[in-house]
Amino acid sequence: MATTTTDEVLAARAKAADAAMFARAAERIVALDGASALVHPALPRVIYLNAVRLEAAIDPDAVEALVERVQAGGPHRRFEVADEAVAGRLASVLAARGWEVGRLLLMGRDGDAPPPEAPEPAEEVPYGHVRGLREEWIRSEPWAAGDEELIGQVLAADGRLLTATPTRAFAVFEAGLPVAYCLLLDTGEGAGMVEDVYTTPSARGRGLATSVVALALSASRAEGHDVAFLPTDADRPARALYERLGFRPLGLVHQFLRWP
């Protein structure tokens, strides 16, 4: 990842790998003019399995009309744009119309680089051992707010994602219980994707996230991946942690959401 050209290539790979994971988990993909739509009627409230992916430049009015046509009757309107220039032009207009605009930052780390030093020992475990931590994390999010139907759908969507893409889980345990975990997904393109880095609140500030990510990176390296990717919210502080662990920013995916 030493040159701009290499970074651009890696950014394209990271965006394609991230999109492919959700495409594999969706029930079907609908081809549109200059776009595609992920559709999963059984889990209608899961925004990342029911979303439009914009693949060409289009004006704001046309975007809104397209999304409304595809998602009419659904509980939300959502589309994603991987082209940062196109997204920037849309964001300035659509934010004023009531769309929430999020930015997913895709980061990368050289697969040959030694993993960071782990403050605490971590271990590989079946995903079922950390599913409770995942549910704890979901319940802590403001958008969940005790909504049992939504929480159930998100957990079911997790199951589809992890079944569709080979996934390994890594955790730190204390008193026989997991207190931190992360996942490593095999993108199938010679790269690993580090996902779901989470530490229970009572165990934070001790470097446990570093421990689980370090083990995931070791596993990714052992599998021969030439790069490890990691997605994170561009506007949350976790980005600084990942930069300390050797990840570098590659590119943004803009995510537009509106509630009808």
Secondary structure by P-SEA (a helix, b strand, c coil): cccaaaaaaaaaaaaaaaaaaaaaacccccccccbbbbbbcccccccccbbbbbcccccaaaaaaaaaaacccccbbbbbbccaaaaaaaaacccccbbbbbbbbbbbcccccccccccbbbbbbccccaaaaaaaaaaaccccccaaaaaaaaaaaaaaaaaacbbbbbbcccccccccbbbbbcccccbbbbccccccccccccaaaaaaaaaaaaaaaaacccbbbbbccccccaaaaaaaabbbbcbbbbbbbbcc
